[in-house]
Amino acid sequence: MTKSVAQLCQEQEVSLDDLVDKSDLDKSRVQAIVEGRWTPSPNERQRSAEALGVERSEITWGHKTPIQHLWGHGPT
């Protein structure tokens, strides 16, 4: 079963700043990944997974919010 970056951070008690330090990624990018607002590149996925001590395949990647809601188009 895969988990989101946010779930892993919570379980491991890893703060946003800790994840930024361990992954060596930009803070705004890490925050967007944790919040599910950004689908990371393969490099960002690898660095995030290594920072959390897991394999990339153990993490659920992607957006939490359906794209249509960002554009103001909800279900009809």
C-alpha positions in Angstrom: 0.0 0.0 0.0 1.4 3.4 -0.9 1.2 6.6 1.2 1.4 10.2 0.3 4.4 12.4 1.3 2.2 14.1 3.8 1.2 10.8 5.5 4.8 9.7 5.6 5.9 13.0 7.1 3.2 12.7 9.8 4.1 9.1 10.6 7.8 9.8 10.7 7.4 13.2 12.5 9.3 14.9 9.7 8.6 18.7 9.4 8.4 20.6 6.2 11.8 22.2 7.0 13.3 18.8 7.8 12.1 17.5 4.4 13.5 20.5 2.6 16.9 20.0 4.3 17.0 16.2 3.6 15.8 16.4 0.0 17.7 19.6 -0.9 14.7 20.8 -2.9 13.2 24.3 -2.9 10.9 24.9 0.1 8.0 26.1 -2.1 8.3 23.0 -4.2 8.4 20.7 -1.2 5.4 22.4 0.3 3.4 22.0 -3.0 4.4 18.3 -3.1 3.3 17.7 0.5 0.0 19.5 -0.1 -0.7 17.5 -3.3 -0.6 20.6 -5.5 2.4 19.5 -7.6 3.2 16.2 -9.3 7.0 16.0 -8.9 9.5 15.2 -11.6 11.4 11.8 -11.4 14.3 13.6 -9.8 12.1 15.3 -7.2 10.4 12.0 -6.5 13.7 10.3 -5.9 15.0 13.0 -3.6 11.8 13.1 -1.6 11.7 9.3 -1.2 15.4 9.2 -0.2 14.7 12.0 2.4 11.9 9.8 3.8 13.9 6.6 3.7 11.5 4.8 1.3 11.4 3.7 -2.3 9.6 5.9 -4.8 7.2 3.1 -5.5 6.0 3.3 -1.9 4.7 6.9 -2.3 1.4 8.0 -3.9 2.3 10.9 -6.2 -0.1 13.4 -7.7 -2.7 16.1 -7.2 -5.3 15.8 -4.4 -7.6 18.4 -5.9 -9.2 17.6 -9.2 -7.9 19.9 -11.9 -11.4 21.1 -13.0 -11.9 22.7 -9.6 -8.8 24.9 -10.2 -10.5 26.3 -13.3 -13.8 26.9 -11.6 -15.6 24.0 -13.4 -17.3 21.8 -10.9 -19.5 18.7 -11.5 -22.7 19.5 -13.3 
